[in-house]
Amino acid sequence: MRTIYQSTDDNGHTLRALKLSKEGHTSPVYLGLVIHDREVLFRTRENSSREFVLQKIKEFVAAHSPTMNAQPA
C-alpha cells in the first residue's frame, strides 16, 4: 500500500488516495478516503485509475461542503 495523493481542504478534511498492489497481480486497486477528526466519512475502491478515485473524492467533498452564503455585490 502506498499513498499517492494526500491533501487537506479548507474544512479540515484529509483527502487521501492509496494504491494497493497485491503480490502476483499486475493491476493495482486504488482506494480513496475522506477523513475528518479520525472518522472516515467516505471510502471508495476502484480498479480503473488514480484520476477516477480523485474525481470521486472531489465529488463527495463538493456535495458535502457547507453552503456559502451569497453576499450582495
N, CA, C, O and CB atoms as a CASP TS submission, in Angstrom:
PFRMAT TS
TARGET T0000
AUTHOR 0000-0000-0000
METHOD Language model
MODEL 1
PARENT N/A
ATOM      1  N   MET     1       0.851  -1.158   0.000  1.00  0.00           N
ATOM      2  CA  MET     1       0.000   0.000   0.000  1.00  0.00           C
ATOM      3  C   MET     1       0.903   1.228   0.000  1.00  0.00           C
ATOM      4  O   MET     1       1.890   1.303   0.732  1.00  0.00           O
ATOM      5  CB  MET     1      -0.972  -0.006   1.219  1.00  0.00           C
ATOM      6  N   ARG     2       0.530   2.194  -0.851  1.00  0.00           N
ATOM      7  CA  ARG     2       1.344   3.391  -0.987  1.00  0.00           C
ATOM      8  C   ARG     2       0.426   4.592  -1.151  1.00  0.00           C
ATOM      9  O   ARG     2      -0.517   4.545  -1.940  1.00  0.00           O
ATOM     10  CB  ARG     2       2.323   3.270  -2.187  1.00  0.00           C
ATOM     11  N   THR     3       0.689   5.670  -0.414  1.00  0.00           N
ATOM     12  CA  THR     3      -0.083   6.903  -0.560  1.00  0.00           C
ATOM     13  C   THR     3       0.369   7.590  -1.838  1.00  0.00           C
ATOM     14  O   THR     3       1.554   7.871  -2.016  1.00  0.00           O
ATOM     15  CB  THR     3       0.094   7.846   0.682  1.00  0.00           C
ATOM     16  N   ILE     4      -0.595   7.864  -2.738  1.00  0.00           N
ATOM     17  CA  ILE     4      -0.250   8.527  -3.993  1.00  0.00           C
ATOM     18  C   ILE     4      -0.781   9.951  -4.042  1.00  0.00           C
ATOM     19  O   ILE     4      -0.403  10.726  -4.920  1.00  0.00           O
ATOM     20  CB  ILE     4      -0.790   7.734  -5.172  1.00  0.00           C
ATOM     21  N   TYR     5      -1.664  10.304  -3.095  1.00  0.00           N
ATOM     22  CA  TYR     5      -2.179  11.670  -3.023  1.00  0.00           C
ATOM     23  C   TYR     5      -2.657  11.924  -1.605  1.00  0.00           C
ATOM     24  O   TYR     5      -3.333  11.083  -1.013  1.00  0.00           O
ATOM     25  CB  TYR     5      -3.331  11.903  -4.052  1.00  0.00           C
ATOM     26  N   GLN     6      -2.306  13.088  -1.056  1.00  0.00           N
ATOM     27  CA  GLN     6      -2.822  13.480   0.250  1.00  0.00           C
ATOM     28  C   GLN     6      -2.892  14.989   0.300  1.00  0.00           C
ATOM     29  O   GLN     6      -1.964  15.687  -0.108  1.00  0.00           O
ATOM     30  CB  GLN     6      -1.940  12.925   1.402  1.00  0.00           C
ATOM     31  N   SER     7      -4.017  15.483   0.812  1.00  0.00           N
ATOM     32  CA  SER     7      -4.226  16.915   0.918  1.00  0.00           C
ATOM     33  C   SER     7      -5.224  17.174   2.036  1.00  0.00           C
ATOM     34  O   SER     7      -5.918  16.262   2.485  1.00  0.00           O
ATOM     35  CB  SER     7      -4.722  17.515  -0.426  1.00  0.00           C
ATOM     36  N   THR     8      -5.289  18.417   2.479  1.00  0.00           N
ATOM     37  CA  THR     8      -6.284  18.835   3.457  1.00  0.00           C
ATOM     38  C   THR     8      -7.035  20.011   2.866  1.00  0.00           C
ATOM     39  O   THR     8      -6.422  20.965   2.386  1.00  0.00           O
ATOM     40  CB  THR     8      -5.629  19.207   4.831  1.00  0.00           C
ATOM     41  N   ASP     9      -8.372  19.951   2.897  1.00  0.00           N
ATOM     42  CA  ASP     9      -9.156  21.049   2.344  1.00  0.00           C
ATOM     43  C   ASP     9      -9.383  22.129   3.402  1.00  0.00           C
ATOM     44  O   ASP     9      -8.926  22.002   4.538  1.00  0.00           O
ATOM     45  CB  ASP     9     -10.504  20.533   1.806  1.00  0.00           C
ATOM     46  N   ASP    10     -10.092  23.191   3.017  1.00  0.00           N
ATOM     47  CA  ASP    10     -10.338  24.330   3.909  1.00  0.00           C
ATOM     48  C   ASP    10     -11.217  23.976   5.098  1.00  0.00           C
ATOM     49  O   ASP    10     -11.236  24.710   6.086  1.00  0.00           O
ATOM     50  CB  ASP    10     -10.976  25.453   3.139  1.00  0.00           C
ATOM     51  N   ASN    11     -11.938  22.876   5.025  1.00  0.00           N
ATOM     52  CA  ASN    11     -12.830  22.461   6.109  1.00  0.00           C
ATOM     53  C   ASN    11     -12.182  21.447   7.048  1.00  0.00           C
ATOM     54  O   ASN    11     -12.846  20.927   7.944  1.00  0.00           O
ATOM     55  CB  ASN    11     -14.099  21.875   5.533  1.00  0.00           C
ATOM     56  N   GLY    12     -10.906  21.163   6.858  1.00  0.00           N
ATOM     57  CA  GLY    12     -10.191  20.247   7.736  1.00  0.00           C
ATOM     58  C   GLY    12     -10.316  18.781   7.371  1.00  0.00           C
ATOM     59  O   GLY    12      -9.929  17.917   8.159  1.00  0.00           O
ATOM     60  N   HIS    13     -10.850  18.476   6.186  1.00  0.00           N
ATOM     61  CA  HIS    13     -10.939  17.090   5.729  1.00  0.00           C
ATOM     62  C   HIS    13      -9.594  16.662   5.146  1.00  0.00           C
ATOM     63  O   HIS    13      -8.975  17.408   4.388  1.00  0.00           O
ATOM     64  CB  HIS    13     -12.074  16.923   4.676  1.00  0.00           C
ATOM     65  N   THR    14      -9.153  15.477   5.497  1.00  0.00           N
ATOM     66  CA  THR    14      -7.965  14.896   4.880  1.00  0.00           C
ATOM     67  C   THR    14      -8.428  14.059   3.699  1.00  0.00           C
ATOM     68  O   THR    14      -9.243  13.149   3.851  1.00  0.00           O
ATOM     69  CB  THR    14      -7.139  14.034   5.904  1.00  0.00           C
ATOM     70  N   LEU    15      -7.904  14.374   2.529  1.00  0.00           N
ATOM     71  CA  LEU    15      -8.251  13.665   1.297  1.00  0.00           C
ATOM     72  C   LEU    15      -7.054  12.792   0.950  1.00  0.00           C
ATOM     73  O   LEU    15      -5.935  13.289   0.824  1.00  0.00           O
ATOM     74  CB  LEU    15      -8.613  14.665   0.113  1.00  0.00           C
ATOM     75  N   ARG    16      -7.285  11.501   0.795  1.00  0.00           N
ATOM     76  CA  ARG    16      -6.164  10.583   0.596  1.00  0.00           C
ATOM     77  C   ARG    16      -6.512   9.540  -0.459  1.00  0.00           C
ATOM     78  O   ARG    16      -7.618   9.002  -0.476  1.00  0.00           O
ATOM     79  CB  ARG    16      -5.783   9.896   1.921  1.00  0.00           C
ATOM     80  N   ALA    17      -5.557   9.265  -1.334  1.00  0.00           N
ATOM     81  CA  ALA    17      -5.690   8.184  -2.313  1.00  0.00           C
ATOM     82  C   ALA    17      -4.516   7.232  -2.114  1.00  0.00           C
ATOM     83  O   ALA    17      -3.365   7.655  -2.004  1.00  0.00           O
ATOM     84  CB  ALA    17      -5.731   8.738  -3.790  1.00  0.00           C
ATOM     85  N   LEU    18      -4.829   5.950  -2.070  1.00  0.00           N
ATOM     86  CA  LEU    18      -3.821   4.913  -1.856  1.00  0.00           C
ATOM     87  C   LEU    18      -3.812   3.954  -3.039  1.00  0.00           C
ATOM     88  O   LEU    18      -4.847   3.701  -3.656  1.00  0.00           O
ATOM     89  CB  LEU    18      -4.087   4.146  -0.537  1.00  0.00           C
ATOM     90  N   LYS    19      -2.652   3.433  -3.341  1.00  0.00           N
ATOM     91  CA  LYS    19      -2.506   2.431  -4.396  1.00  0.00           C
ATOM     92  C   LYS    19      -2.173   1.108  -3.724  1.00  0.00           C
ATOM     93  O   LYS    19      -1.158   0.986  -3.037  1.00  0.00           O
ATOM     94  CB  LYS    19      -1.398   2.838  -5.441  1.00  0.00           C
ATOM     95  N   LEU    20      -3.035   0.121  -3.928  1.00  0.00           N
ATOM     96  CA  LEU    20      -2.842  -1.202  -3.340  1.00  0.00           C
ATOM     97  C   LEU    20      -2.387  -2.156  -4.436  1.00  0.00           C
ATOM     98  O   LEU    20      -3.049  -2.292  -5.465  1.00  0.00           O
ATOM     99  CB  LEU    20      -4.151  -1.717  -2.658  1.00  0.00           C
ATOM    100  N   SER    21      -1.270  -2.805  -4.214  1.00  0.00           N
ATOM    101  CA  SER    21      -0.746  -3.772  -5.184  1.00  0.00           C
ATOM    102  C   SER    21      -0.546  -5.102  -4.476  1.00  0.00           C
ATOM    103  O   SER    21       0.250  -5.208  -3.543  1.00  0.00           O
ATOM    104  CB  SER    21       0.593  -3.274  -5.825  1.00  0.00           C
ATOM    105  N   LYS    22      -1.273  -6.113  -4.926  1.00  0.00           N
ATOM    106  CA  LYS    22      -1.096  -7.452  -4.361  1.00  0.00           C
ATOM    107  C   LYS    22       0.046  -8.145  -5.076  1.00  0.00           C
ATOM    108  O   LYS    22       0.236  -7.989  -6.283  1.00  0.00           O
ATOM    109  CB  LYS    22      -2.400  -8.287  -4.474  1.00  0.00           C
ATOM    110  N   GLU    23       0.793  -8.904  -4.315  1.00  0.00           N
ATOM    111  CA  GLU    23       1.899  -9.653  -4.893  1.00  0.00           C
ATOM    112  C   GLU    23       1.349 -10.675  -5.889  1.00  0.00           C
ATOM    113  O   GLU    23       0.422 -11.425  -5.583  1.00  0.00           O
ATOM    114  CB  GLU    23       2.732 -10.353  -3.783  1.00  0.00           C
ATOM    115  N   GLY    24       1.926 -10.688  -7.064  1.00  0.00           N
ATOM    116  CA  GLY    24       1.491 -11.622  -8.085  1.00  0.00           C
ATOM    117  C   GLY    24       0.407 -11.072  -9.004  1.00  0.00           C
ATOM    118  O   GLY    24       0.056 -11.718  -9.991  1.00  0.00           O
ATOM    119  N   HIS    25      -0.130  -9.892  -8.700  1.00  0.00           N
ATOM    120  CA  HIS    25      -1.143  -9.265  -9.552  1.00  0.00           C
ATOM    121  C   HIS    25      -0.526  -8.065 -10.259  1.00  0.00           C
ATOM    122  O   HIS    25       0.260  -7.322  -9.671  1.00  0.00           O
ATOM    123  CB  HIS    25      -2.389  -8.833  -8.719  1.00  0.00           C
ATOM    124  N   THR    26      -0.887  -7.883 -11.517  1.00  0.00           N
ATOM    125  CA  THR    26      -0.307  -6.781 -12.283  1.00  0.00           C
ATOM    126  C   THR    26      -1.128  -5.504 -12.200  1.00  0.00           C
ATOM    127  O   THR    26      -0.570  -4.414 -12.327  1.00  0.00           O
ATOM    128  CB  THR    26      -0.157  -7.183 -13.721  1.00  0.00           C
ATOM    129  N   SER    27      -2.430  -5.604 -11.994  1.00  0.00           N
ATOM    130  CA  SER    27      -3.257  -4.397 -11.958  1.00  0.00           C
ATOM    131  C   SER    27      -3.518  -3.962 -10.509  1.00  0.00           C
ATOM    132  O   SER    27      -3.992  -4.756  -9.697  1.00  0.00           O
ATOM    133  CB  SER    27      -4.597  -4.639 -12.695  1.00  0.00           C
ATOM    134  N   PRO    28      -3.206  -2.700 -10.191  1.00  0.00           N
ATOM    135  CA  PRO    28      -3.410  -2.213  -8.827  1.00  0.00           C
ATOM    136  C   PRO    28      -4.872  -1.856  -8.560  1.00  0.00           C
ATOM    137  O   PRO    28      -5.676  -1.729  -9.483  1.00  0.00           O
ATOM    138  CB  PRO    28      -2.528  -1.000  -8.569  1.00  0.00           C
ATOM    139  N   VAL    29      -5.190  -1.699  -7.292  1.00  0.00           N
ATOM    140  CA  VAL    29      -6.500  -1.228  -6.849  1.00  0.00           C
ATOM    141  C   VAL    29      -6.255   0.102  -6.154  1.00  0.00           C
ATOM    142  O   VAL    29      -5.292   0.245  -5.401  1.00  0.00           O
ATOM    143  CB  VAL    29      -7.225  -2.273  -5.891  1.00  0.00           C
ATOM    144  N   TYR    30      -7.129   1.080  -6.408  1.00  0.00           N
ATOM    145  CA  TYR    30      -6.989   2.405  -5.817  1.00  0.00           C
ATOM    146  C   TYR    30      -8.068   2.606  -4.766  1.00  0.00           C
ATOM    147  O   TYR    30      -9.237   2.292  -4.990  1.00  0.00           O
ATOM    148  CB  TYR    30      -7.069   3.506  -6.898  1.00  0.00           C
ATOM    149  N   LEU    31      -7.663   3.131  -3.619  1.00  0.00           N
ATOM    150  CA  LEU    31      -8.568   3.374  -2.506  1.00  0.00           C
ATOM    151  C   LEU    31      -8.579   4.869  -2.234  1.00  0.00           C
ATOM    152  O   LEU    31      -7.523   5.482  -2.079  1.00  0.00           O
ATOM    153  CB  LEU    31      -8.145   2.566  -1.234  1.00  0.00           C
ATOM    154  N   GLY    32      -9.768   5.457  -2.176  1.00  0.00           N
ATOM    155  CA  GLY    32      -9.906   6.875  -1.872  1.00  0.00           C
ATOM    156  C   GLY    32     -10.600   7.057  -0.542  1.00  0.00           C
ATOM    157  O   GLY    32     -11.578   6.371  -0.247  1.00  0.00           O
ATOM    158  N   LEU    33     -10.094   7.991   0.273  1.00  0.00           N
ATOM    159  CA  LEU    33     -10.651   8.233   1.599  1.00  0.00           C
ATOM    160  C   LEU    33     -10.826   9.724   1.844  1.00  0.00           C
ATOM    161  O   LEU    33     -10.021  10.543   1.398  1.00  0.00           O
ATOM    162  CB  LEU    33      -9.755   7.621   2.679  1.00  0.00           C
ATOM    163  N   VAL    34     -11.899  10.062   2.565  1.00  0.00           N
ATOM    164  CA  VAL    34     -12.074  11.407   3.111  1.00  0.00           C
ATOM    165  C   VAL    34     -12.212  11.215   4.612  1.00  0.00           C
ATOM    166  O   VAL    34     -13.114  10.518   5.079  1.00  0.00           O
ATOM    167  CB  VAL    34     -13.336  12.166   2.482  1.00  0.00           C
ATOM    168  N   ILE    35     -11.309  11.838   5.367  1.00  0.00           N
ATOM    169  CA  ILE    35     -11.249  11.646   6.816  1.00  0.00           C
ATOM    170  C   ILE    35     -11.397  12.997   7.504  1.00  0.00           C
ATOM    171  O   ILE    35     -10.834  13.997   7.057  1.00  0.00           O
ATOM    172  CB  ILE    35      -9.917  10.956   7.236  1.00  0.00           C
ATOM    173  N   HIS    36     -12.160  13.018   8.598  1.00  0.00           N
ATOM    174  CA  HIS    36     -12.292  14.235   9.411  1.00  0.00           C
ATOM    175  C   HIS    36     -12.344  13.827  10.875  1.00  0.00           C
ATOM    176  O   HIS    36     -13.178  13.008  11.262  1.00  0.00           O
ATOM    177  CB  HIS    36     -13.571  15.060   9.012  1.00  0.00           C
ATOM    178  N   ASP    37     -11.468  14.384  11.684  1.00  0.00           N
ATOM    179  CA  ASP    37     -11.386  14.057  13.113  1.00  0.00           C
ATOM    180  C   ASP    37     -11.301  12.548  13.347  1.00  0.00           C
ATOM    181  O   ASP    37     -12.020  12.004  14.184  1.00  0.00           O
ATOM    182  CB  ASP    37     -12.596  14.626  13.853  1.00  0.00           C
ATOM    183  N   ARG    38     -10.431  11.887  12.613  1.00  0.00           N
ATOM    184  CA  ARG    38     -10.182  10.439  12.721  1.00  0.00           C
ATOM    185  C   ARG    38     -11.375   9.567  12.336  1.00  0.00           C
ATOM    186  O   ARG    38     -11.383   8.372  12.629  1.00  0.00           O
ATOM    187  CB  ARG    38      -9.776  10.109  14.123  1.00  0.00           C
ATOM    188  N   GLU    39     -12.359  10.138  11.696  1.00  0.00           N
ATOM    189  CA  GLU    39     -13.528   9.381  11.240  1.00  0.00           C
ATOM    190  C   GLU    39     -13.525   9.341   9.715  1.00  0.00           C
ATOM    191  O   GLU    39     -13.387  10.374   9.061  1.00  0.00           O
ATOM    192  CB  GLU    39     -14.855  10.012  11.777  1.00  0.00           C
ATOM    193  N   VAL    40     -13.676   8.154   9.160  1.00  0.00           N
ATOM    194  CA  VAL    40     -13.749   8.015   7.708  1.00  0.00           C
ATOM    195  C   VAL    40     -15.160   8.392   7.275  1.00  0.00           C
ATOM    196  O   VAL    40     -16.129   7.713   7.615  1.00  0.00           O
ATOM    197  CB  VAL    40     -13.382   6.557   7.249  1.00  0.00           C
ATOM    198  N   LEU    41     -15.262   9.489   6.517  1.00  0.00           N
ATOM    199  CA  LEU    41     -16.559   9.961   6.040  1.00  0.00           C
ATOM    200  C   LEU    41     -16.929   9.348   4.697  1.00  0.00           C
ATOM    201  O   LEU    41     -18.110   9.199   4.382  1.00  0.00           O
ATOM    202  CB  LEU    41     -16.556  11.472   5.931  1.00  0.00           C
ATOM    203  N   PHE    42     -15.932   8.996   3.915  1.00  0.00           N
ATOM    204  CA  PHE    42     -16.171   8.475   2.571  1.00  0.00           C
ATOM    205  C   PHE    42     -15.027   7.535   2.204  1.00  0.00           C
ATOM    206  O   PHE    42     -13.862   7.791   2.509  1.00  0.00           O
ATOM    207  CB  PHE    42     -16.302   9.634   1.527  1.00  0.00           C
ATOM    208  N   ARG    43     -15.395   6.436   1.539  1.00  0.00           N
ATOM    209  CA  ARG    43     -14.390   5.471   1.084  1.00  0.00           C
ATOM    210  C   ARG    43     -14.841   4.935  -0.269  1.00  0.00           C
ATOM    211  O   ARG    43     -16.011   4.598  -0.451  1.00  0.00           O
ATOM    212  CB  ARG    43     -14.195   4.300   2.123  1.00  0.00           C
ATOM    213  N   THR    44     -13.929   4.861  -1.197  1.00  0.00           N
ATOM    214  CA  THR    44     -14.213   4.253  -2.489  1.00  0.00           C
ATOM    215  C   THR    44     -13.037   3.367  -2.878  1.00  0.00           C
ATOM    216  O   THR    44     -11.883   3.669  -2.572  1.00  0.00           O
ATOM    217  CB  THR    44     -14.482   5.336  -3.577  1.00  0.00           C
ATOM    218  N   ARG    45     -13.346   2.287  -3.548  1.00  0.00           N
ATOM    219  CA  ARG    45     -12.316   1.339  -4.001  1.00  0.00           C
ATOM    220  C   ARG    45     -12.565   1.102  -5.481  1.00  0.00           C
ATOM    221  O   ARG    45     -13.634   0.634  -5.871  1.00  0.00           O
ATOM    222  CB  ARG    45     -12.351  -0.024  -3.179  1.00  0.00           C
ATOM    223  N   GLU    46     -11.581   1.423  -6.299  1.00  0.00           N
ATOM    224  CA  GLU    46     -11.748   1.368  -7.748  1.00  0.00           C
ATOM    225  C   GLU    46     -10.583   0.631  -8.397  1.00  0.00           C
ATOM    226  O   GLU    46      -9.457   0.656  -7.900  1.00  0.00           O
ATOM    227  CB  GLU    46     -11.871   2.782  -8.329  1.00  0.00           C
ATOM    228  N   ASN    47     -10.870  -0.016  -9.499  1.00  0.00           N
ATOM    229  CA  ASN    47      -9.835  -0.695 -10.279  1.00  0.00           C
ATOM    230  C   ASN    47      -9.366   0.144 -11.460  1.00  0.00           C
ATOM    231  O   ASN    47      -8.352  -0.170 -12.083  1.00  0.00           O
ATOM    232  CB  ASN    47     -10.350  -2.032 -10.775  1.00  0.00           C
ATOM    233  N   SER    48     -10.099   1.210 -11.768  1.00  0.00           N
ATOM    234  CA  SER    48      -9.850   1.929 -13.013  1.00  0.00           C
ATOM    235  C   SER    48      -8.579   2.773 -13.010  1.00  0.00           C
ATOM    236  O   SER    48      -7.621   2.438 -13.708  1.00  0.00           O
ATOM    237  CB  SER    48     -11.009   2.803 -13.313  1.00  0.00           C
ATOM    238  N   SER    49      -8.550   3.862 -12.240  1.00  0.00           N
ATOM    239  CA  SER    49      -7.373   4.723 -12.289  1.00  0.00           C
ATOM    240  C   SER    49      -7.322   5.662 -11.091  1.00  0.00           C
ATOM    241  O   SER    49      -8.310   5.856 -10.383  1.00  0.00           O
ATOM    242  CB  SER    49      -7.361   5.528 -13.582  1.00  0.00           C
ATOM    243  N   ARG    50      -6.159   6.229 -10.887  1.00  0.00           N
ATOM    244  CA  ARG    50      -5.944   7.217  -9.827  1.00  0.00           C
ATOM    245  C   ARG    50      -6.852   8.425 -10.043  1.00  0.00           C
ATOM    246  O   ARG    50      -7.445   8.935  -9.093  1.00  0.00           O
ATOM    247  CB  ARG    50      -4.460   7.658  -9.780  1.00  0.00           C
ATOM    248  N   GLU    51      -6.960   8.880 -11.285  1.00  0.00           N
ATOM    249  CA  GLU    51      -7.761  10.055 -11.601  1.00  0.00           C
ATOM    250  C   GLU    51      -9.238   9.823 -11.281  1.00  0.00           C
ATOM    251  O   GLU    51      -9.925  10.733 -10.816  1.00  0.00           O
ATOM    252  CB  GLU    51      -7.594  10.426 -13.073  1.00  0.00           C
ATOM    253  N   PHE    52      -9.721   8.617 -11.527  1.00  0.00           N
ATOM    254  CA  PHE    52     -11.121   8.299 -11.242  1.00  0.00           C
ATOM    255  C   PHE    52     -11.390   8.361  -9.740  1.00  0.00           C
ATOM    256  O   PHE    52     -12.432   8.862  -9.319  1.00  0.00           O
ATOM    257  CB  PHE    52     -11.481   6.905 -11.793  1.00  0.00           C
ATOM    258  N   VAL    53     -10.458   7.854  -8.929  1.00  0.00           N
ATOM    259  CA  VAL    53     -10.604   7.902  -7.473  1.00  0.00           C
ATOM    260  C   VAL    53     -10.585   9.353  -6.996  1.00  0.00           C
ATOM    261  O   VAL    53     -11.395   9.738  -6.154  1.00  0.00           O
ATOM    262  CB  VAL    53      -9.480   7.088  -6.780  1.00  0.00           C
ATOM    263  N   LEU    54      -9.668  10.158  -7.526  1.00  0.00           N
ATOM    264  CA  LEU    54      -9.607  11.566  -7.129  1.00  0.00           C
ATOM    265  C   LEU    54     -10.883  12.306  -7.511  1.00  0.00           C
ATOM    266  O   LEU    54     -11.340  13.170  -6.763  1.00  0.00           O
ATOM    267  CB  LEU    54      -8.399  12.248  -7.771  1.00  0.00           C
ATOM    268  N   GLN    55     -11.465  11.979  -8.664  1.00  0.00           N
ATOM    269  CA  GLN    55     -12.726  12.592  -9.082  1.00  0.00           C
ATOM    270  C   GLN    55     -13.848  12.230  -8.114  1.00  0.00           C
ATOM    271  O   GLN    55     -14.655  13.091  -7.763  1.00  0.00           O
ATOM    272  CB  GLN    55     -13.093  12.152 -10.511  1.00  0.00           C
ATOM    273  N   LYS    56     -13.914  10.978  -7.678  1.00  0.00           N
ATOM    274  CA  LYS    56     -14.934  10.540  -6.714  1.00  0.00           C
ATOM    275  C   LYS    56     -14.782  11.294  -5.388  1.00  0.00           C
ATOM    276  O   LYS    56     -15.775  11.703  -4.787  1.00  0.00           O
ATOM    277  CB  LYS    56     -14.834   9.009  -6.474  1.00  0.00           C
ATOM    278  N   ILE    57     -13.539  11.476  -4.935  1.00  0.00           N
ATOM    279  CA  ILE    57     -13.280  12.221  -3.700  1.00  0.00           C
ATOM    280  C   ILE    57     -13.760  13.663  -3.853  1.00  0.00           C
ATOM    281  O   ILE    57     -14.442  14.187  -2.973  1.00  0.00           O
ATOM    282  CB  ILE    57     -11.769  12.185  -3.341  1.00  0.00           C
ATOM    283  N   LYS    58     -13.407  14.305  -4.966  1.00  0.00           N
ATOM    284  CA  LYS    58     -13.811  15.695  -5.211  1.00  0.00           C
ATOM    285  C   LYS    58     -15.327  15.829  -5.259  1.00  0.00           C
ATOM    286  O   LYS    58     -15.876  16.792  -4.724  1.00  0.00           O
ATOM    287  CB  LYS    58     -13.200  16.207  -6.519  1.00  0.00           C
ATOM    288  N   GLU    59     -16.010  14.882  -5.890  1.00  0.00           N
ATOM    289  CA  GLU    59     -17.474  14.917  -5.955  1.00  0.00           C
ATOM    290  C   GLU    59     -18.089  14.807  -4.564  1.00  0.00           C
ATOM    291  O   GLU    59     -19.053  15.510  -4.260  1.00  0.00           O
ATOM    292  CB  GLU    59     -17.996  13.786  -6.852  1.00  0.00           C
ATOM    293  N   PHE    60     -17.545  13.935  -3.715  1.00  0.00           N
ATOM    294  CA  PHE    60     -18.059  13.789  -2.357  1.00  0.00           C
ATOM    295  C   PHE    60     -17.872  15.077  -1.571  1.00  0.00           C
ATOM    296  O   PHE    60     -18.803  15.542  -0.914  1.00  0.00           O
ATOM    297  CB  PHE    60     -17.366  12.626  -1.641  1.00  0.00           C
ATOM    298  N   VAL    61     -16.681  15.655  -1.631  1.00  0.00           N
ATOM    299  CA  VAL    61     -16.400  16.881  -0.881  1.00  0.00           C
ATOM    300  C   VAL    61     -17.289  18.020  -1.370  1.00  0.00           C
ATOM    301  O   VAL    61     -17.812  18.784  -0.559  1.00  0.00           O
ATOM    302  CB  VAL    61     -14.913  17.270  -1.014  1.00  0.00           C
ATOM    303  N   ALA    62     -17.465  18.141  -2.680  1.00  0.00           N
ATOM    304  CA  ALA    62     -18.312  19.204  -3.228  1.00  0.00           C
ATOM    305  C   ALA    62     -19.761  19.048  -2.778  1.00  0.00           C
ATOM    306  O   ALA    62     -20.433  20.040  -2.498  1.00  0.00           O
ATOM    307  CB  ALA    62     -18.239  19.207  -4.757  1.00  0.00           C
ATOM    308  N   ALA    63     -20.239  17.828  -2.708  1.00  0.00           N
ATOM    309  CA  ALA    63     -21.628  17.579  -2.314  1.00  0.00           C
ATOM    310  C   ALA    63     -21.848  17.766  -0.819  1.00  0.00           C
ATOM    311  O   ALA    63     -22.979  18.002  -0.394  1.00  0.00           O
ATOM    312  CB  ALA    63     -22.039  16.177  -2.716  1.00  0.00           C
ATOM    313  N   HIS    64     -20.796  17.667  -0.009  1.00  0.00           N
ATOM    314  CA  HIS    64     -20.943  17.731   1.440  1.00  0.00           C
ATOM    315  C   HIS    64     -20.268  18.929   2.090  1.00  0.00           C
ATOM    316  O   HIS    64     -20.196  19.005   3.317  1.00  0.00           O
ATOM    317  CB  HIS    64     -20.406  16.494   2.041  1.00  0.00           C
ATOM    318  N   SER    65     -19.772  19.867   1.288  1.00  0.00           N
ATOM    319  CA  SER    65     -19.157  21.053   1.880  1.00  0.00           C
ATOM    320  C   SER    65     -20.249  22.023   2.313  1.00  0.00           C
ATOM    321  O   SER    65     -21.319  22.061   1.705  1.00  0.00           O
ATOM    322  CB  SER    65     -18.181  21.734   0.881  1.00  0.00           C
ATOM    323  N   PRO    66     -19.989  22.808   3.358  1.00  0.00           N
ATOM    324  CA  PRO    66     -21.002  23.754   3.829  1.00  0.00           C
ATOM    325  C   PRO    66     -21.354  24.755   2.733  1.00  0.00           C
ATOM    326  O   PRO    66     -20.498  25.193   1.964  1.00  0.00           O
ATOM    327  CB  PRO    66     -20.507  24.494   5.086  1.00  0.00           C
ATOM    328  N   THR    67     -22.618  25.100   2.684  1.00  0.00           N
ATOM    329  CA  THR    67     -23.053  26.053   1.665  1.00  0.00           C
ATOM    330  C   THR    67     -22.552  27.440   2.023  1.00  0.00           C
ATOM    331  O   THR    67     -22.553  27.843   3.187  1.00  0.00           O
ATOM    332  CB  THR    67     -24.594  26.052   1.523  1.00  0.00           C
ATOM    333  N   MET    68     -22.131  28.145   1.017  1.00  0.00           N
ATOM    334  CA  MET    68     -21.634  29.501   1.210  1.00  0.00           C
ATOM    335  C   MET    68     -22.800  30.467   1.030  1.00  0.00           C
ATOM    336  O   MET    68     -23.566  30.356   0.072  1.00  0.00           O
ATOM    337  CB  MET    68     -20.471  29.828   0.215  1.00  0.00           C
ATOM    338  N   ASN    69     -22.927  31.394   1.939  1.00  0.00           N
ATOM    339  CA  ASN    69     -23.974  32.406   1.823  1.00  0.00           C
ATOM    340  C   ASN    69     -23.540  33.430   0.796  1.00  0.00           C
ATOM    341  O   ASN    69     -22.441  33.979   0.872  1.00  0.00           O
ATOM    342  CB  ASN    69     -24.268  33.083   3.192  1.00  0.00           C
ATOM    343  N   ALA    70     -24.401  33.678  -0.150  1.00  0.00           N
ATOM    344  CA  ALA    70     -24.101  34.667  -1.184  1.00  0.00           C
ATOM    345  C   ALA    70     -24.227  36.059  -0.584  1.00  0.00           C
ATOM    346  O   ALA    70     -25.196  36.370   0.108  1.00  0.00           O
ATOM    347  CB  ALA    70     -25.048  34.504  -2.411  1.00  0.00           C
ATOM    348  N   GLN    71     -23.246  36.876  -0.858  1.00  0.00           N
ATOM    349  CA  GLN    71     -23.275  38.242  -0.361  1.00  0.00           C
ATOM    350  C   GLN    71     -23.531  39.172  -1.528  1.00  0.00           C
ATOM    351  O   GLN    71     -23.007  38.960  -2.622  1.00  0.00           O
ATOM    352  CB  GLN    71     -21.956  38.609   0.365  1.00  0.00           C
ATOM    353  N   PRO    72     -24.335  40.204  -1.302  1.00  0.00           N
ATOM    354  CA  PRO    72     -24.604  41.144  -2.400  1.00  0.00           C
ATOM    355  C   PRO    72     -23.335  41.871  -2.827  1.00  0.00           C
ATOM    356  O   PRO    72     -22.445  42.139  -2.020  1.00  0.00           O
ATOM    357  CB  PRO    72     -25.673  42.164  -1.983  1.00  0.00           C
ATOM    358  N   ALA    73     -23.279  42.174  -4.091  1.00  0.00           N
ATOM    359  CA  ALA    73     -22.101  42.863  -4.637  1.00  0.00           C
ATOM    360  C   ALA    73     -22.116  44.329  -4.301  1.00  0.00           C
ATOM    361  O   ALA    73     -21.201  45.058  -4.682  1.00  0.00           O
ATOM    362  CB  ALA    73     -22.025  42.688  -6.140  1.00  0.00           C
TER
END
